Amino acid sequence: GVLPESVAASIASRLERLEPHAQRVLTVASVLGSVFEPQVGAAILPYGSGIDDVEDSVDIAAGARLVERDPDGTVRFSHAIIAEVAGSRLPVPEQRQLHTAAAMVLSARGAEPALIAHHLVGGGKPLDALDPLEAAGRQALAAGAYADAGEELDMAIELGADAVADDRLAEWHRLLAAAARLQGDVARARAEAELASELLGMSVPSSRAGKTIGLLGQALIQTGH
């Protein structure tokens, strides 16, 4: 929902009482979410602020009870709305630049593909997010996180439907069908399998979702997916 103006103004006032550099660190770090690693914050800060400067700023912000340090070394905004208000201070073009920088840094650090995809989308690079979204969907499916798999693959389809080949789009629908079937959503599984079939120009039995998904998998292997 929309943050009440009085709450936003109170948080903004607390941020403005920080030293300028600490304000800047929190504003930039807000792009990383409500929890961030100081090393990543330092890496995406423009003009190459060092990790020591970031750590000093975190200490200042922690003293003002705006952030907290977790035992694993990450830093957590004391409340998600603090990150929201801090981020609202950034112009949209700078937000995009920072999201793009975050995607590059996190990719180099071997971060989860879903997180990398989030930042690529935030950076205005939706087509670059398709590979990590697919990887995240497959990863979630393999881990039994079927709802998460569905979210990642749904987003891939939404962003890439007009930009990728039919066989790749069919594979995403096949994976969605598998996730739905494993959740017990037979109707969704059947619908996704039928969409994949249409994209491949196949005529397969839609009354047996499991069999249809298997046939689609064989067909897509032949096309290289």
PAZANU-658175 format. One record per atom (N, C-alpha, C): x, y, z. Coordinates in steps of 0.1 Angstrom, whole numbers, padded with zeros to 4 digits, always signed. Example, Ala and Ser with C-alpha at 12.3 -4.5 7.8 and 13.67 -1.06 7.14 Angstrom:
# PAZANU-658175
+0132-0057+0078
+0123-0045+0078
+0132-0033+0078
+0128-0022+0071
+0137-0011+0071
+0129+0000+0079
This chain:
# PAZANU-658175
+0008-0012+0000
+0000+0000+0000
+0009+0012+0000
+0002+0024-0001
+0009+0037-0001
+0013+0040+0013
+0026+0044+0015
+0031+0048+0028
+0025+0061+0032
+0019+0062+0045
+0014+0075+0049
+0024+0086+0049
+0020+0097+0045
+0030+0108+0044
+0037+0112+0057
+0030+0110+0068
+0036+0114+0081
+0047+0104+0084
+0045+0091+0081
+0055+0081+0084
+0067+0083+0075
+0065+0085+0062
+0076+0088+0052
+0084+0100+0057
+0077+0111+0061
+0083+0123+0065
+0092+0121+0077
+0087+0113+0087
+0095+0110+0099
+0108+0102+0096
+0106+0092+0087
+0118+0085+0083
+0128+0093+0075
+0123+0101+0066
+0131+0110+0058
+0139+0120+0067
+0132+0124+0078
+0139+0133+0087
+0150+0126+0094
+0148+0114+0098
+0159+0106+0105
+0170+0104+0096
+0168+0101+0083
+0178+0099+0073
+0186+0112+0071
+0179+0123+0071
+0186+0136+0068
+0195+0140+0080
+0193+0135+0091
+0201+0138+0103
+0215+0131+0103
+0216+0121+0094
+0229+0114+0093
+0239+0123+0085
+0251+0119+0087
+0262+0125+0079
+0259+0123+0064
+0263+0132+0055
+0260+0131+0041
+0264+0118+0035
+0276+0113+0038
+0281+0101+0032
+0272+0089+0037
+0269+0089+0050
+0260+0078+0055
+0246+0078+0048
+0241+0090+0046
+0229+0091+0038
+0230+0085+0025
+0241+0088+0018
+0243+0083+0004
+0244+0068+0004
+0252+0062+0014
+0253+0048+0014
+0240+0041+0016
+0232+0046+0025
+0219+0039+0028
+0210+0041+0015
+0210+0052+0009
+0202+0055-0003
+0205+0045-0014
+0218+0043-0016
+0223+0034-0027
+0220+0020-0023
+0223+0016-0010
+0221+0003-0006
+0206-0002-0006
+0197+0008-0005
+0183+0004-0006
+0179-0003-0019
+0187+0000-0029
+0184-0007-0042
+0186-0022-0041
+0195-0026-0031
+0198-0040-0029
+0187-0047-0021
+0177-0040-0015
+0167-0046-0008
+0168-0043+0007
+0160-0049+0015
+0160-0046+0029
+0172-0052+0037
+0179-0062+0030
+0191-0068+0036
+0202-0067+0025
+0214-0063+0029
+0224-0061+0019
+0238-0065+0025
+0247-0068+0016
+0261-0071+0020
+0269-0058+0019
+0276-0054+0029
+0284-0041+0027
+0293-0042+0015
+0299-0053+0012
+0308-0054+0001
+0301-0051-0012
+0289-0056-0014
+0281-0053-0026
+0278-0038-0026
+0274-0033-0015
+0271-0019-0014
+0282-0010-0019
+0294-0014-0014
+0306-0006-0018
+0309-0008-0033
+0306-0019-0038
+0309-0022-0052
+0300-0014-0062
+0288-0012-0058
+0279-0005-0067
+0278+0010-0064
+0284+0015-0053
+0284+0029-0051
+0292+0037-0061
+0287+0047-0067
+0294+0055-0077
+0307+0061-0071
+0317+0063-0079
+0329+0070-0075
+0337+0061-0066
+0335+0048-0065
+0344+0039-0059
+0346+0041-0044
+0336+0043-0036
+0337+0043-0022
+0343+0030-0017
+0352+0030-0008
+0358+0018-0002
+0349+0011+0008
+0352-0001+0011
+0345-0009+0020
+0346-0002+0034
+0357+0004+0038
+0358+0010+0051
+0349+0021+0052
+0347+0029+0042
+0337+0040+0042
+0323+0035+0044
+0320+0024+0037
+0307+0018+0038
+0304+0013+0053
+0314+0006+0058
+0313+0001+0071
+0311+0012+0082
+0319+0023+0080
+0317+0034+0089
+0303+0040+0088
+0298+0041+0076
+0284+0046+0074
+0274+0037+0080
+0276+0024+0079
+0267+0014+0085
+0267+0016+0100
+0279+0018+0106
+0280+0020+0121
+0272+0033+0125
+0273+0043+0117
+0266+0056+0120
+0251+0053+0119
+0247+0046+0108
+0232+0044+0107
+0227+0034+0117
+0235+0025+0122
+0231+0016+0132
+0230+0023+0146
+0238+0033+0148
+0237+0041+0160
+0224+0049+0160
+0219+0052+0148
+0206+0059+0147
+0194+0050+0146
+0197+0037+0147
+0187+0026+0147
+0180+0026+0134
+0187+0029+0123
+0181+0027+0110
+0184+0014+0103
+0196+0008+0108
+0200-0005+0103
+0205-0013+0115
+0206-0026+0112
+0211-0036+0122
+0221-0045+0115
+0231-0049+0122
+0240-0059+0117
+0235-0073+0120
+0235-0082+0111
+0232-0096+0113
+0244-0104+0116
+0243-0115+0123
+0255-0123+0127
+0263-0128+0115
+0257-0129+0103
+0264-0134+0091
+0272-0123+0084
+0271-0111+0090
+0278-0100+0083
+0270-0091+0074
+0258-0095+0071
+0249-0087+0063
+0243-0076+0072
+0238-0066+0065
+0232-0054+0072
+0217-0054+0068
+0209-0052+0078
+0194-0052+0076
+0188-0038+0080
+0181-0032+0071
+0173-0021+0075
+0164-0024+0086
+0163-0016+0096
+0155-0019+0108
+0140-0021+0105
+0136-0016+0094
+0122-0018+0089
+0123-0017+0074
+0115-0025+0067
+0115-0024+0052
+0111-0010+0047
+0103-0003+0055
+0098+0010+0050
+0110+0020+0050
+0120+0018+0058
+0132+0027+0058
+0139+0025+0045
+0140+0013+0040
+0147+0011+0027
+0138+0017+0016
+0125+0016+0018
+0116+0022+0008
+0117+0037+0007
+0118+0043+0018
+0119+0058+0018
+0133+0062+0013
+0143+0055+0017
+0157+0058+0013
+0157+0057-0003
+0151+0046-0008
+0152+0044-0022
+0144+0054-0030
+0134+0060-0024
+0125+0070-0031
+0133+0083-0033
+0144+0084-0027
+0152+0096-0029
+0161+0096-0042
+0161+0084-0048
+0169+0082-0060
+0161+0085-0073
+0166+0093-0082
+0160+0095-0095
+0159+0081-0102
+0149+0080-0110
+0147+0067-0117
+0159+0063-0126
+0165+0072-0134
+0177+0068-0141
+0188+0062-0133
+0190+0068-0121
+0201+0064-0112
+0197+0050-0106
+0184+0048-0103
+0179+0035-0098
+0183+0024-0108
+0180+0027-0121
+0183+0017-0131
+0198+0014-0132
+0206+0025-0132
+0221+0023-0132
+0225+0014-0121
+0220+0017-0109
+0224+0009-0097
+0219-0005-0098
+0207-0007-0103
+0202-0021-0104
+0211-0029-0114
+0215-0022-0125
+0224-0029-0135
+0237-0032-0129
+0243-0023-0121
+0256-0025-0114
+0254-0036-0104
+0243-0037-0097
+0241-0048-0088
+0240-0061-0094
+0234-0062-0106
+0233-0074-0113
+0247-0079-0117
+0255-0070-0122
+0269-0074-0126
+0277-0079-0114
+0276-0072-0103
+0284-0075-0091
+0279-0089-0085
+0266-0090-0084
+0260-0102-0079
+0263-0114-0088
+0262-0112-0101
+0265-0123-0110
+0280-0128-0108
+0289-0119-0107
+0303-0122-0105
+0305-0129-0091
+0296-0127-0082
+0297-0133-0069
+0290-0146-0068
+0284-0150-0079
+0276-0163-0079
+0263-0163-0072
+0257-0151-0072
+0244-0150-0065
+0233-0158-0071
+0222-0160-0064
+0211-0168-0070
+0205-0161-0082
+0202-0169-0092
+0197-0163-0105
+0185-0155-0104
+0176-0158-0094
+0164-0150-0093
+0167-0136-0088
+0177-0134-0080
+0182-0121-0075
+0188-0113-0086
+0196-0120-0094
+0202-0113-0106
+0191-0109-0116
+0182-0117-0118
+0171-0113-0127
+0163-0101-0122
+0161-0101-0109
+0153-0090-0103
+0161-0077-0106
+0174-0077-0105
+0181-0064-0107
+0182-0061-0122
+0183-0071-0130
+0183-0068-0145
+0170-0062-0149
+0159-0067-0144
+0145-0061-0147
+0145-0047-0141
+0150-0045-0129
+0150-0031-0123
+0159-0022-0131
+0169-0027-0138
+0178-0019-0145
+0173-0016-0159
+0161-0021-0162
+0155-0018-0176
+0161-0027-0186
+0165-0039-0182
+0171-0049-0192
+0163-0062-0191
+0150-0062-0194
+0142-0074-0192
+0146-0086-0201
+0152-0083-0213
+0156-0095-0221
+0168-0101-0215
+0177-0093-0209
+0189-0099-0203
+0185-0108-0191
+0173-0105-0185
+0168-0113-0174
+0163-0127-0177
+0161-0130-0190
+0154-0142-0194
+0162-0154-0190
+0175-0154-0192
+0183-0166-0189
+0183-0169-0174
+0186-0158-0165
+0185-0161-0151
+0171-0165-0146
+0161-0159-0152
+0147-0163-0148
+0145-0178-0151
+0149-0182-0163
+0147-0197-0166
+0156-0205-0157
+0168-0201-0154
+0176-0209-0145
+0170-0209-0131
+0164-0198-0127
+0158-0198-0113
+0146-0207-0113
+0138-0207-0124
+0126-0216-0125
+0130-0230-0124
+0140-0234-0132
+0145-0248-0132
+0150-0252-0118
+0158-0243-0112
+0163-0245-0099
+0152-0247-0088
+0142-0239-0089
+0131-0240-0079
+0123-0253-0082
+0121-0256-0094
+0114-0269-0098
+0122-0281-0092
+0135-0281-0094
+0143-0292-0089
+0143-0293-0074
+0141-0282-0067
+0141-0281-0053
+0128-0284-0047
+0118-0285-0055
+0104-0288-0050
+0097-0275-0046
+0102-0264-0050
+0096-0251-0047
+0087-0247-0059
+0076-0254-0061
+0069-0253-0073
+0062-0240-0075
+0058-0233-0065
+0052-0220-0066
+0062-0210-0070
+0074-0211-0065
+0085-0202-0069
+0088-0204-0083
+0089-0217-0087
+0092-0220-0101
+0082-0213-0110
+0069-0214-0106
+0059-0208-0114
+0060-0193-0116
+0064-0186-0105
+0065-0172-0105
+0077-0168-0115
+0088-0175-0114
+0099-0171-0122
+0096-0174-0137
+0090-0185-0140
+0087-0189-0154
+0076-0180-0160
+0066-0176-0151
+0056-0167-0156
+0062-0154-0160
+0071-0149-0152
+0078-0136-0155
+0086-0138-0168
+0093-0149-0170
+0100-0151-0182
+0091-0150-0194
+0080-0156-0193
+0070-0156-0204
+0065-0142-0207
+0062-0135-0196
+0056-0122-0197
+0066-0112-0204
+0079-0114-0200
+0089-0105-0206
+0094-0109-0220
+0094-0122-0222
+0101-0127-0234
+0091-0133-0245
+0078-0132-0243
+0069-0138-0252
+0071-0134-0267
+0074-0121-0268
+0075-0116-0282
+0090-0115-0287
+0099-0121-0279
+0113-0119-0282
+0120-0132-0284
+0115-0143-0280
+0122-0156-0281
+0115-0165-0291
+0122-0175-0295
+0117-0185-0305
+0106-0193-0298
+0097-0199-0307
+0086-0206-0302
+0090-0219-0294
+0101-0225-0298
+0105-0237-0290
+0110-0234-0276
+0116-0222-0275
+0120-0219-0261
+0108-0215-0253
+0098-0208-0259
+0086-0204-0252
+0078-0217-0248
+0078-0226-0257
+0071-0239-0254
+0078-0246-0242
+0091-0246-0241
+0098-0252-0230
+0094-0245-0217
+0092-0232-0217
+0088-0226-0204
+0074-0230-0200
+0065-0231-0210
+0052-0236-0207
+0052-0250-0203
+0061-0258-0208
+0062-0272-0204
+0066-0273-0189
+0076-0265-0186
+0081-0264-0172
+0070-0260-0163
+0062-0250-0167
+0051-0245-0159
+0041-0256-0157
+0038-0264-0168
+0029-0275-0167
+0034-0285-0157
+0047-0288-0157
+0052-0298-0147
+0051-0292-0133
+0054-0279-0131
+0052-0274-0118
+0038-0274-0113
+0028-0271-0122
+0014-0271-0118
+0010-0286-0115
+0014-0295-0123
+0010-0309-0120
+0015-0314-0107
+0028-0310-0104
+0033-0314-0091
+0027-0307-0079
+0020-0296-0081
+0012-0290-0071
-0002-0295-0070
-0005-0304-0080
-0019-0309-0080
-0029-0301-0087
-0024-0291-0095
-0033-0282-0102
-0034-0288-0117
-0042-0297-0118
-0043-0305-0131
-0048-0295-0142
-0058-0287-0139
-0063-0278-0149
-0052-0268-0155
-0044-0263-0146
-0033-0254-0150
-0023-0262-0158
-0020-0274-0153
-0010-0282-0160
-0015-0285-0174
-0027-0289-0176
-0033-0291-0189
-0032-0279-0198
-0036-0268-0193
-0036-0255-0201
-0022-0252-0205
-0012-0253-0196
+0002-0250-0200
+0007-0260-0211
+0004-0272-0209
+0008-0283-0218
+0002-0280-0232
-0011-0276-0232
-0017-0273-0245
-0011-0261-0252
-0007-0251-0244
+0000-0239-0250
+0013-0243-0256
+0021-0252-0249
+0033-0257-0254
+0031-0265-0267
+0021-0273-0267
+0018-0281-0279
+0015-0272-0291
+0007-0262-0289
+0004-0253-0300
+0016-0246-0305
+0025-0242-0296
+0037-0235-0301
+0046-0244-0309
+0046-0257-0306
+0054-0267-0313
+0047-0273-0325
+0034-0269-0327
+0026-0275-0338
+0023-0289-0336
+0022-0294-0324
+0020-0308-0321
+0005-0310-0317
+0000-0322-0320
-0013-0326-0315
-0011-0337-0306
-0013-0334-0293
-0011-0344-0282
-0023-0345-0273
-0025-0356-0267
-0037-0357-0259
-0037-0348-0247
-0047-0339-0245
-0047-0330-0234
-0054-0336-0222
-0060-0347-0223
-0067-0353-0212
-0058-0360-0202
-0046-0362-0206
-0036-0368-0197
-0024-0359-0196
-0025-0350-0186
-0014-0339-0185
+0000-0345-0184
+0001-0355-0175
+0014-0361-0173
+0020-0367-0186
+0012-0374-0194
+0017-0380-0206
+0020-0369-0216
+0012-0358-0217
+0014-0347-0226
+0028-0340-0222
+0030-0338-0210
+0043-0332-0206
+0055-0340-0210
+0053-0353-0208
+0064-0362-0213
+0067-0362-0227
+0056-0362-0235
+0058-0361-0250
+0064-0347-0254
+0060-0337-0247
+0066-0324-0250
+0080-0324-0247
+0084-0330-0236
+0098-0330-0232
+0106-0337-0243
+0101-0348-0248
+0108-0355-0259
+0110-0347-0271
+0099-0340-0275
+0099-0331-0287
+0109-0320-0285
+0110-0314-0273
+0119-0303-0271
+0133-0307-0270
+0136-0319-0266
+0150-0324-0266
+0155-0325-0280
+0146-0328-0289
+0150-0329-0304
+0153-0315-0309
+0147-0305-0303
+0150-0291-0308
+0161-0285-0301
+0167-0292-0291
+0179-0287-0284
+0176-0281-0271
+0164-0282-0265
+0160-0276-0252
+0160-0287-0242
